[in-house]
Amino acid sequence: MTKKVSLLIANYSRELRIDVDIKKKGKVEKMTDFTERMKRVQEETEIVLRKTQEEMKQQADREKKEVKE
């Protein structure tokens, strides 16, 4: 099962920035880790979009077929 991601991350490879100064504790994510994570998010998003597109096409084709009959 794929992990849910926000549209901002999927589209722009970044999270929403807030104008409030928030100090994070812990390690800062390495750039290579970040880019790998973003690559996976984009690949998973592409798979889901292709599947949805195919399902929509099949539904449209079914409806066309029903109208012809």
C-alpha positions in Angstrom: 0.0 0.0 0.0 1.4 3.4 -0.9 2.0 6.1 1.6 -0.3 9.2 1.4 1.5 12.4 0.4 0.4 16.0 0.1 -0.1 17.5 -3.3 2.6 20.1 -2.5 5.2 17.4 -2.0 4.0 15.4 -5.1 3.9 18.5 -7.4 6.7 20.7 -6.1 9.0 18.3 -4.1 8.7 20.6 -1.1 6.5 21.1 1.9 4.5 24.1 2.8 6.6 26.8 4.5 5.1 28.7 7.4 6.3 32.2 8.4 6.7 31.1 12.0 10.2 30.3 13.2 10.0 26.6 14.2 13.1 25.0 15.5 13.4 21.3 14.6 15.2 18.8 16.9 17.1 15.9 15.4 19.1 15.4 12.3 18.5 17.4 9.2 17.6 15.1 6.3 20.5 14.6 3.9 20.0 15.9 0.4 20.5 12.5 -1.1 17.9 11.0 1.2 15.5 13.8 0.3 16.0 13.5 -3.4 15.5 9.7 -3.3 12.3 10.1 -1.2 11.0 12.7 -3.7 11.8 10.4 -6.6 9.8 7.6 -5.0 6.9 9.9 -4.3 6.8 11.0 -7.9 7.1 7.5 -9.3 4.3 6.3 -7.0 2.2 9.2 -8.0 2.7 8.5 -11.7 1.7 4.9 -11.2 -1.5 5.9 -9.4 -2.3 8.5 -12.1 -1.8 6.0 -14.9 -4.0 3.4 -13.2 -6.7 6.1 -12.7 -6.5 7.2 -16.3 -6.9 3.6 -17.5 -9.9 3.0 -15.2 -11.5 6.2 -16.5 -10.9 5.2 -20.1 -12.4 1.7 -19.5 -15.5 3.4 -18.0 -15.9 5.8 -20.9 -15.5 3.0 -23.4 -18.2 0.9 -21.5 -20.6 3.9 -21.7 -19.9 4.4 -25.4 -20.6 0.7 -26.0 -23.8 0.9 -24.1 -25.0 3.9 -26.1 -24.3 2.2 -29.5 -26.3 -0.9 -28.5 
